[in-house]
Amino acid sequence: NLSVNEVHPMELQILTGTQGKEELSVTFENTAARYGSGLVEVFATPALVALMESTCLGSVLPFLPEGWGTVGVKVDIVHTRATPVGQRVTCESTLVEVDRRRLVFEVVAHDERGEIGRGRHERFVIDTKKFMEKL
């Protein structure tokens, strides 16, 4: 038997169908005006992308050995409706493809009035220490 630290990512048991969910409140800190991605005080597209990435990451972290993580490599989303400060945004992710170290997720986000965005996100499983050493 291999110890947890010797597990190779190709042997990880991360199954398609794995789901994640995260929520946040829209504050002035995560508006387009604050991010510099727009001039209005509504939930910023970069903040939506960050929430989507975080939701996907959180869904697979429990399946990774200590010292392993994932990095985002591709985001393909649409942000279809503005969300004002004070509303809650919920993001849900579903892992739809596992190709060795490549993980593909479908993501959808809602505010209190309905869907605000959706798309796909890809992440790669990494050995964090080796990844940082290569930088």
Contacts in CASP RR format, 6 or more apart in sequence:
PFRMAT RR
TARGET T0000
AUTHOR 0000-0000-0000
METHOD contacts of the structure
MODEL  1
NLSVNEVHPMELQILTGTQGKEELSVTFENTAARYGSGLVEVFATPALVA
LMESTCLGSVLPFLPEGWGTVGVKVDIVHTRATPVGQRVTCESTLVEVDR
RRLVFEVVAHDERGEIGRGRHERFVIDTKKFMEKL
2 11 0 8 1.000
4 65 0 8 1.000
4 66 0 8 1.000
5 65 0 8 1.000
5 66 0 8 1.000
5 67 0 8 1.000
7 65 0 8 1.000
7 68 0 8 1.000
9 68 0 8 1.000
9 100 0 8 1.000
9 101 0 8 1.000
9 125 0 8 1.000
9 126 0 8 1.000
9 127 0 8 1.000
10 100 0 8 1.000
10 101 0 8 1.000
12 63 0 8 1.000
12 64 0 8 1.000
12 65 0 8 1.000
12 125 0 8 1.000
13 63 0 8 1.000
14 60 0 8 1.000
14 63 0 8 1.000
14 64 0 8 1.000
14 95 0 8 1.000
14 98 0 8 1.000
14 103 0 8 1.000
14 125 0 8 1.000
15 95 0 8 1.000
15 98 0 8 1.000
16 95 0 8 1.000
16 96 0 8 1.000
16 97 0 8 1.000
16 98 0 8 1.000
17 94 0 8 1.000
17 95 0 8 1.000
17 96 0 8 1.000
18 59 0 8 1.000
18 60 0 8 1.000
18 63 0 8 1.000
18 94 0 8 1.000
18 95 0 8 1.000
19 59 0 8 1.000
19 92 0 8 1.000
19 93 0 8 1.000
19 94 0 8 1.000
19 95 0 8 1.000
20 55 0 8 1.000
20 56 0 8 1.000
20 58 0 8 1.000
20 59 0 8 1.000
20 92 0 8 1.000
20 93 0 8 1.000
20 94 0 8 1.000
21 55 0 8 1.000
21 90 0 8 1.000
21 91 0 8 1.000
21 92 0 8 1.000
21 93 0 8 1.000
22 51 0 8 1.000
22 54 0 8 1.000
22 55 0 8 1.000
22 58 0 8 1.000
22 90 0 8 1.000
22 91 0 8 1.000
23 88 0 8 1.000
23 89 0 8 1.000
23 90 0 8 1.000
23 91 0 8 1.000
24 30 0 8 1.000
24 51 0 8 1.000
24 88 0 8 1.000
24 89 0 8 1.000
25 86 0 8 1.000
25 87 0 8 1.000
25 88 0 8 1.000
25 89 0 8 1.000
26 42 0 8 1.000
26 43 0 8 1.000
26 83 0 8 1.000
26 84 0 8 1.000
26 85 0 8 1.000
26 86 0 8 1.000
26 87 0 8 1.000
26 88 0 8 1.000
26 89 0 8 1.000
26 111 0 8 1.000
27 85 0 8 1.000
27 86 0 8 1.000
28 34 0 8 1.000
28 41 0 8 1.000
28 85 0 8 1.000
30 43 0 8 1.000
30 44 0 8 1.000
30 47 0 8 1.000
31 40 0 8 1.000
31 41 0 8 1.000
31 42 0 8 1.000
31 43 0 8 1.000
31 44 0 8 1.000
31 47 0 8 1.000
31 85 0 8 1.000
32 38 0 8 1.000
32 39 0 8 1.000
32 40 0 8 1.000
32 41 0 8 1.000
32 42 0 8 1.000
32 43 0 8 1.000
32 44 0 8 1.000
32 45 0 8 1.000
33 39 0 8 1.000
33 40 0 8 1.000
33 41 0 8 1.000
34 41 0 8 1.000
34 44 0 8 1.000
35 44 0 8 1.000
35 46 0 8 1.000
35 47 0 8 1.000
36 44 0 8 1.000
37 44 0 8 1.000
37 45 0 8 1.000
37 46 0 8 1.000
38 44 0 8 1.000
40 82 0 8 1.000
41 84 0 8 1.000
41 85 0 8 1.000
42 82 0 8 1.000
42 83 0 8 1.000
42 84 0 8 1.000
42 85 0 8 1.000
43 82 0 8 1.000
43 83 0 8 1.000
43 84 0 8 1.000
43 87 0 8 1.000
43 89 0 8 1.000
43 111 0 8 1.000
43 116 0 8 1.000
45 79 0 8 1.000
48 77 0 8 1.000
48 79 0 8 1.000
48 89 0 8 1.000
48 91 0 8 1.000
48 109 0 8 1.000
48 116 0 8 1.000
48 117 0 8 1.000
49 75 0 8 1.000
49 77 0 8 1.000
51 89 0 8 1.000
51 91 0 8 1.000
51 109 0 8 1.000
52 75 0 8 1.000
52 77 0 8 1.000
52 91 0 8 1.000
52 93 0 8 1.000
52 107 0 8 1.000
52 109 0 8 1.000
52 119 0 8 1.000
52 121 0 8 1.000
53 72 0 8 1.000
53 75 0 8 1.000
53 121 0 8 1.000
53 123 0 8 1.000
54 91 0 8 1.000
55 91 0 8 1.000
55 92 0 8 1.000
55 93 0 8 1.000
55 107 0 8 1.000
56 70 0 8 1.000
56 93 0 8 1.000
56 95 0 8 1.000
56 103 0 8 1.000
56 105 0 8 1.000
56 107 0 8 1.000
56 121 0 8 1.000
56 123 0 8 1.000
57 69 0 8 1.000
57 70 0 8 1.000
57 123 0 8 1.000
59 93 0 8 1.000
59 95 0 8 1.000
59 105 0 8 1.000
60 70 0 8 1.000
60 95 0 8 1.000
60 103 0 8 1.000
60 123 0 8 1.000
60 125 0 8 1.000
61 69 0 8 1.000
61 70 0 8 1.000
64 70 0 8 1.000
64 125 0 8 1.000
67 127 0 8 1.000
67 128 0 8 1.000
67 129 0 8 1.000
68 125 0 8 1.000
68 126 0 8 1.000
68 127 0 8 1.000
68 128 0 8 1.000
69 125 0 8 1.000
69 126 0 8 1.000
69 128 0 8 1.000
70 103 0 8 1.000
70 123 0 8 1.000
70 124 0 8 1.000
70 125 0 8 1.000
70 126 0 8 1.000
71 123 0 8 1.000
71 124 0 8 1.000
71 126 0 8 1.000
71 131 0 8 1.000
72 121 0 8 1.000
72 122 0 8 1.000
72 123 0 8 1.000
72 124 0 8 1.000
73 122 0 8 1.000
73 123 0 8 1.000
73 124 0 8 1.000
74 120 0 8 1.000
74 121 0 8 1.000
74 122 0 8 1.000
75 120 0 8 1.000
75 121 0 8 1.000
75 122 0 8 1.000
76 119 0 8 1.000
76 120 0 8 1.000
76 121 0 8 1.000
77 107 0 8 1.000
77 117 0 8 1.000
77 118 0 8 1.000
77 119 0 8 1.000
77 120 0 8 1.000
77 121 0 8 1.000
78 117 0 8 1.000
78 118 0 8 1.000
78 119 0 8 1.000
79 116 0 8 1.000
79 117 0 8 1.000
80 115 0 8 1.000
80 116 0 8 1.000
80 117 0 8 1.000
80 118 0 8 1.000
81 111 0 8 1.000
81 113 0 8 1.000
81 114 0 8 1.000
81 115 0 8 1.000
81 116 0 8 1.000
81 117 0 8 1.000
82 116 0 8 1.000
83 89 0 8 1.000
83 111 0 8 1.000
83 116 0 8 1.000
87 111 0 8 1.000
87 112 0 8 1.000
87 113 0 8 1.000
88 111 0 8 1.000
88 112 0 8 1.000
89 109 0 8 1.000
89 110 0 8 1.000
89 111 0 8 1.000
89 116 0 8 1.000
90 109 0 8 1.000
90 110 0 8 1.000
90 111 0 8 1.000
91 107 0 8 1.000
91 108 0 8 1.000
91 109 0 8 1.000
92 107 0 8 1.000
92 108 0 8 1.000
92 109 0 8 1.000
93 105 0 8 1.000
93 106 0 8 1.000
93 107 0 8 1.000
93 121 0 8 1.000
94 105 0 8 1.000
94 106 0 8 1.000
94 107 0 8 1.000
95 103 0 8 1.000
95 104 0 8 1.000
95 105 0 8 1.000
96 104 0 8 1.000
96 105 0 8 1.000
96 106 0 8 1.000
96 120 0 8 1.000
97 103 0 8 1.000
97 104 0 8 1.000
98 104 0 8 1.000
101 124 0 8 1.000
101 125 0 8 1.000
101 126 0 8 1.000
102 122 0 8 1.000
102 123 0 8 1.000
102 124 0 8 1.000
103 122 0 8 1.000
103 123 0 8 1.000
103 124 0 8 1.000
103 125 0 8 1.000
104 120 0 8 1.000
104 121 0 8 1.000
104 122 0 8 1.000
105 120 0 8 1.000
105 121 0 8 1.000
105 122 0 8 1.000
105 123 0 8 1.000
106 118 0 8 1.000
106 119 0 8 1.000
106 120 0 8 1.000
107 118 0 8 1.000
107 119 0 8 1.000
107 120 0 8 1.000
107 121 0 8 1.000
108 115 0 8 1.000
108 117 0 8 1.000
108 118 0 8 1.000
108 119 0 8 1.000
109 115 0 8 1.000
109 116 0 8 1.000
109 117 0 8 1.000
109 118 0 8 1.000
110 116 0 8 1.000
END
